[in-house]
Amino acid sequence: MRGKFITFEGPEGCGKSTHSKALAERLRARGIETILTREPGGTPLAEKIRALVREETGDAPVASAETLLFLAARAQNVARAVLPALERGAWVLCDRFADSTFAYQGFGRGFDLAELERLNAFATGGLAPDLTILLDVPPEISRERLGTRQNATGEKADRMENAGRLFHKAVRDGFLALAALPENAGRFAVIDSSGGMDRVSAAIDAAVERLI
């Protein structure tokens, strides 16, 4: 039996990485083989592309190149990691997927959504998530969490995090608009992630339970 594909989406600082790892642990405790991956990334080549699109450099990619680099990383991750795992029956949890392209490069950068959908279909072979968990968080909490994380780890904000408040507002609005589309009604679970870990985890489990 083919495994299930769950994607985690949301604005910066929404808790995707934390909650996807926690869900993976809970699924494994139930005896479900679970693979964690991320975008861009997930394979050696895709991780190299991640560095290209996120690091501040003297030759940062222009918006169209940025889009194509994200899609190239996705194509590699899907072919090398995601599909093989799904085909052997494992569940795959992915920190960002196609909806991030539509939110960041569509609503954020202003590219045509229909064109992005065509490019994404080419990159993924039409692969779509069984469930998308959208962790929503207000902009002020997002900025606070990013600052706390950077202070704790010593990391600097990357190129996407430095894109500016108006850009990130457009991205958040884009995610919510995508979730509200009638064709996405059965796929998206929109969860307020501004609360405590336990409450958010319970909401995620409720959304996932229908797949088990």
WOCOR-V289667 format. One line per field, one symbol per residue. phi: phi as a letter, one per 40 degrees, with the letter a starting at -180 (. if undefined). psi: psi as a letter, one per 40 degrees, with the letter a starting at -180 (. if undefined). burial: 1 if it has 24 or more other ideal C-beta (glycine too) atoms within 12 Angstrom, else 0. Layout:
phi=???
psi=???
burial=???
This chain:
phi=.ccbbbbbbicdgcgdcccccccdccccccgccbbbaabchhbdcccccdcccbccbcbcccdccdcccdccccdcccccbccdccccgccbbbcgaccccccccccccgcccccccccccccbggcbccabccccacdccdccccccccccbgccccccccchccccccccdcdccccccdcbdcbcbcbcbcccdcccccccdcccdccc
psi=hiiihhihiiiheeeddddddddddddddeehhhhhiiiiadidddddddddedihiegiiidddddddddddddddddddddddddeeiihhhgiaddddddddcddeeihdddddddddddefehiidhhhhhihiddddddddddddddeeiihadddeeidddddddddddddddehdeededhhhhheeaidddddddddddddee.
burial=00111111111111111111111100100001011111111110010011011100000010000111111111111100111011000111111111111111111110101001101100110011111111111010111011000000000000111010001101110111011000010011111011000001101110110010
